[in-house]
Amino acid sequence: MAAEQKVPKLSKRMKAVRAKVDRSKAYPIDEALKLVKETAAAKFDESVDLSFRLGVDPKHADQIVRGTVSLPHGTGKKIRVLVIAQGDKAKEAEAAGADFVGLEYVAKIKEGWLDTDVIVATPDVMGQLGALGKVLGPRGLMPNPKAGTVTTDVSKAVKELKAGKIEFRVDKSGIVHAAVGKKSFTAQQLADNLQAFMDAIVKAKPSAAKGHYIRSVTVSSTMGPGVRVDPAGYHV
């Protein structure tokens, strides 16, 4: 008979942290963020993550929720941007601050290189990237016109990504989640970013979605407990 798996016990500190949060309550945004900052007790600068449970069925193409949002204060993370372009467009990308630039990265990716957070490409090179779909797709790295990562205006794309533009997409469970800042952000900076993300989620509502669209909203730090947010005004 296999030995029973032991459930790790919570330390006194973690019990005290979790006790601050009423899991049955949905808090106003300001209170929720205050709790997240108070319960982010790790020694490193934890990310602050936001999760939406949506009233959609992602199995149906007309209920897919996806889009982009420019967070007013960024994510707090240094975003590494690769631009696959050639000629003048490659020079534009370098001038805009792209971390990696060049057509040669197509071959590097085929060899296993993936040290980037976002890939931007010009339309003329997308044919060469098609064969990399199985590698880039599952990692969310395949450039996409809807996300603004297939474009001739590579300078604008790089600057927006560096400034805090992120892409979001609903997963198969109907959840959208993303990092919206760091523990070190002020409560106001986090509130601004959270509000921008909420607005983007509402804007991305599919016409085929029925009933309550935003079912629940939860915010948490990397190591802290989830805090339910009252989505008043967003039950659309």
VOGU-3710 file (C-alpha; in Angstrom, 3 decimals, decimal comma):
1> maaeqkvpkl> 0,000/0,000/0,000  1,452/3,338/-1,032  2,317/5,737/1,757  -0,169/8,550/2,210  0,999/11,868/0,855  1,501/14,409/3,602  0,092/17,881/3,142  2,767/20,492/3,972  1,922/22,378/7,144  1,658/26,141/7,014
11> skrmkavrak> 4,143/28,069/9,137  2,838/30,376/11,872  3,823/33,340/9,722  1,862/32,088/6,713  -1,162/31,292/8,900  -1,052/34,838/10,248  -0,783/36,233/6,719  -3,726/34,203/5,428  -5,829/35,075/8,463  -5,860/38,708/7,313
21> vdrskaypid> -7,940/37,784/4,258  -11,624/36,891/4,466  -11,981/34,409/1,597  -15,765/34,739/1,568  -15,629/38,495/1,004  -15,182/40,514/-2,204  -13,222/43,654/-1,328  -13,311/47,091/-2,956  -10,244/47,579/-5,199  -8,405/49,864/-2,741
31> ealklvketa> -8,895/47,475/0,193  -7,945/44,447/-1,898  -4,681/46,026/-3,014  -3,861/47,126/0,536  -4,288/43,511/1,681  -2,154/42,199/-1,180  0,696/44,531/-0,217  0,346/43,602/3,479  0,387/39,863/2,775  3,282/39,951/0,287
41> aakfdesvdl> 5,786/38,835/2,900  8,502/37,293/0,719  11,974/38,832/0,733  11,933/39,466/-3,029  9,830/41,997/-4,938  6,802/39,805/-5,628  4,674/40,248/-8,729  1,065/41,298/-8,283  -1,169/39,065/-10,405  -4,749/39,577/-11,520
51> sfrlgvdpkh> -7,128/36,775/-12,534  -10,576/37,058/-14,100  -13,030/34,159/-14,272  -15,229/34,913/-17,249  -18,647/33,699/-18,328  -17,468/32,430/-21,704  -16,877/29,038/-23,286  -13,448/29,217/-24,974  -14,225/26,014/-26,894  -16,257/28,216/-29,215
61> adqivrgtvs> -14,260/30,522/-31,485  -16,804/33,329/-31,109  -16,270/33,374/-27,324  -12,502/33,735/-27,305  -11,396/36,730/-25,236  -8,094/38,266/-26,240  -6,558/41,686/-26,607  -3,838/44,030/-25,464  -3,638/46,666/-22,762  -1,056/49,350/-22,026
71> lphgtgkkir> -0,589/49,418/-18,266  -0,038/53,050/-17,147  2,848/52,072/-14,860  4,143/48,990/-16,681  4,543/45,567/-15,096  7,743/46,305/-13,211  9,482/43,652/-15,269  12,153/44,351/-17,857  10,636/43,109/-21,114  13,058/41,599/-23,621
81> vlviaqgdka> 11,885/42,333/-27,154  13,069/40,534/-30,278  12,310/42,161/-33,620  12,607/39,991/-36,701  13,029/42,426/-39,554  15,554/43,460/-42,157  16,969/46,609/-43,731  15,615/49,953/-42,515  13,034/48,268/-40,275  15,817/46,491/-38,399
91> keaeaagadf> 17,559/49,847/-37,888  14,291/51,374/-36,626  13,932/48,547/-34,118  17,460/49,043/-32,817  16,901/52,797/-32,460  13,642/52,144/-30,542  15,436/49,995/-27,958  14,766/46,414/-29,064  16,979/43,928/-27,216  17,506/41,617/-30,193
101> vgleyvakik> 17,140/42,440/-33,888  17,634/40,542/-37,102  16,455/37,878/-39,492  19,170/35,523/-38,226  17,092/34,886/-35,105  14,792/32,639/-37,156  17,667/30,147/-37,426  18,616/30,668/-33,758  15,061/29,846/-32,643  15,156/26,666/-34,749
111> egwldtdviv> 18,300/25,741/-32,805  16,533/26,263/-29,475  17,136/29,945/-28,621  14,142/31,488/-26,797  15,628/34,149/-24,489  12,969/36,761/-25,196  9,602/37,769/-23,753  7,978/39,146/-26,922  8,620/38,777/-30,651  7,715/41,511/-33,124
121> atpdvmgqlg> 7,931/40,836/-36,859  7,305/42,746/-40,076  4,735/41,204/-42,470  7,373/40,373/-45,101  9,192/37,893/-42,814  6,139/36,084/-41,413  6,441/33,397/-44,084  9,745/32,345/-42,521  8,219/32,227/-39,039  5,330/29,967/-40,049
131> algkvlgprg> 7,408/26,815/-39,591  8,109/27,841/-35,988  4,438/27,862/-34,971  4,713/24,655/-32,937  7,594/26,149/-30,954  6,380/29,729/-30,549  2,604/29,171/-30,340  2,435/27,220/-27,051  4,757/29,782/-25,439  2,641/32,727/-26,555
141> lmpnpkagtv> 5,506/34,095/-28,636  4,102/33,861/-32,160  3,684/37,404/-33,580  0,063/38,307/-34,241  -1,481/41,281/-36,069  -4,303/41,540/-33,489  -1,727/41,950/-30,727  0,182/44,539/-32,733  3,257/42,330/-32,970  3,048/41,907/-36,747
151> ttdvskavke> 3,521/45,438/-37,993  5,498/47,756/-40,244  5,685/50,309/-37,411  8,265/48,385/-35,406  9,414/51,504/-33,573  5,955/52,094/-32,075  5,533/48,411/-31,199  8,872/48,244/-29,358  8,256/51,453/-27,409  4,758/50,352/-26,346
161> lkagkiefrv> 5,982/46,934/-25,206  8,828/48,459/-23,248  6,403/50,921/-21,635  4,079/48,201/-20,348  1,832/46,953/-23,150  0,824/43,342/-22,538  -1,266/40,785/-24,394  -3,945/38,696/-22,705  -5,965/35,672/-23,788  -8,549/33,511/-22,051
171> dksgivhaav> -7,383/29,974/-21,247  -9,424/26,781/-21,743  -10,924/27,164/-18,244  -12,317/30,620/-18,974  -9,621/32,392/-16,961  -7,589/35,442/-17,973  -4,570/36,200/-15,826  -1,576/38,514/-16,009  0,943/40,348/-13,846  -0,122/43,959/-13,291
181> gkksftaqql> 2,794/45,230/-11,233  5,125/44,565/-8,317  4,828/44,637/-4,535  7,067/47,725/-4,559  4,502/49,696/-6,605  2,380/52,195/-4,710  -1,243/51,255/-4,079  -2,270/53,980/-6,545  0,000/52,625/-9,296  -1,461/49,143/-8,810
191> adnlqafmda> -4,996/50,563/-8,797  -4,343/52,415/-12,066  -2,977/49,275/-13,715  -5,814/47,107/-12,405  -8,414/49,578/-13,655  -6,790/49,673/-17,114  -6,848/45,879/-17,273  -10,488/45,727/-16,163  -11,449/48,234/-18,859  -9,619/46,156/-21,487
201> ivkakpsaak> -11,373/42,952/-20,391  -14,784/44,640/-20,627  -13,921/46,056/-24,054  -12,903/42,571/-25,259  -16,265/40,995/-24,335  -17,408/38,737/-27,211  -20,895/39,438/-28,557  -21,673/35,723/-28,156  -21,069/35,769/-24,378  -24,311/35,258/-22,425
211> ghyirsvtvs> -25,192/36,032/-18,807  -22,699/37,521/-16,371  -19,451/38,152/-18,217  -17,095/38,847/-15,294  -17,832/36,113/-12,747  -15,018/36,852/-10,299  -11,812/38,844/-9,972  -8,887/37,840/-7,764  -5,649/39,693/-7,063  -2,626/38,202/-5,301
221> stmgpgvrvd> 1,110/38,494/-4,870  3,417/35,688/-6,022  3,552/34,028/-2,595  0,507/35,577/-0,936  -3,136/34,493/-0,674  -5,704/35,433/-3,291  -7,927/38,393/-2,460  -11,319/38,586/-4,158  -12,101/41,956/-5,716  -15,629/43,332/-5,913
231> pagyhv> -16,181/43,869/-9,665  -19,055/46,298/-9,030  -20,049/47,926/-12,274  -18,307/45,239/-14,320  -20,941/42,447/-14,162  -21,656/42,906/-17,850
//
